[in-house]
Amino acid sequence: MAVRRVVPNLHTQAPEEQREFYGLLGFEEVMDHGWIMTVASPAVPSAQLSFMTEDRTAPVDPYVSVEVDDVDAVYAAVRDSGAEIVHPLQDEEWGVRRFFVRDPEGRVVNVLAHPR
């Protein structure tokens, strides 16, 4: 299992303002679903920030997203550890396979993989 990238999920009610501000720092929009928008560095595409009004496909808003190369293996390891699964492993209509787990401090982590 390998981590491919880690993306903070920053809550906002004005994603367009965030896009403009972080554009001044050199970020460019790479995804916009209306409720979640992600910007990335053109020079280092894995350097990303996501801005979310709410997670429209899960019961809670995640604190951070961790993209892994094998989400099914990570899910099995997390489940077997006894950690709290907050959102079950599933394929989302917007193109990722993911689940949510609560970390020891109570933060919700979105663990995902993009289909290859």
N, C-alpha and C positions, 0 to 999 in steps of 0.2 A: 504494500500500500504506500502511495506517495502523495504528498500534498502538492498540488499544481499551482495554487494561489490562495491568498487570504484577502478578503475584501470587507472593510468595515461597512456596516449598513447604518447610515446617518439619517435620522428622521427629520423630515421637513414638510412644511405645507406649501413651499414655493420652490419646486425643483428647477423651474426655469431660471430663477435668481441664482441658485447654486451652480447651474451650468454656466451661466455668464461669469460668475465670480471665479470659479475654478478654471475657466477658459483663460482668464488673465494669468494663471499660474502655469499654463501650458497643457492643460487637460483638454481632451476632445470627447464628445459624446460617442459612445459605442453601442448603447442600448437604451431604448425608451419604450416602456409598456404603459405609460400613463401614470401608474401607481409606483413604479420603480424606474429610475434612470441611472445609468452607470457612465462614468467618465473614466478615461484612461490616458496615460502618457503615451504619445506616439512613439517615443524613443524606447520606452520600457512598457510594452502593452500589459504586462501583468501587474503594473502599479495602477490600481484602480480604487475608486470610491463609488459606492452606490448611495443614492438618495431615495428614500422611500416615504410615501405618505402613509401607507399601511400595507401589510402583506395581504393581498386579496385572495390568495389561494391557501392560506393556512390560518390556524386559530390565534396565533400570536405573531408579533414582529420580532424577527431575529436580530441579535446584537451584532453578529458577524457571520459572514459566509466563508466556508472553507471548501474549495473545490479539490476533489481527490480523484485519483485515477481509477479506483474501484470502489464505488459507493456501496455496493452490495456487501463486500468484505468488511468495510468500515462499519456498516449497519450491524452486521452479525457480531463483530467484536464489541461494539457499544452495547448492544442488546444483552450479550452474554455477561457483560460487566455489571449489569444491574442498574446502569444509569437510566434516568427518566427520559423516555422517548416522548416528545411533546407532539410531534406530527409524524405519522407513519411514513415509511419508505414508499414512494409512489412516483410515477411519471406525471409531470405537470404538463398541462396543455401548451405552455409557452416554451417547451423544449429542454427541460432538465429533469433528471431523476434525483430526488432529494428526500431528506428527512430532517427533523429537528430534534436536538437533544439538549437537555439542561446541563450546564457545567456545574462544578461543585459550589460556585458562588451564586448560582441561580440564573445566570445569563443563558439565553437561548441561542444555540449555534445551529445554523443552517449548513448541513453537510450535503454537497451536491456533486454531480458529474454531468457533463454534457455528453450526449450520445456521440459515438465515434463511428 
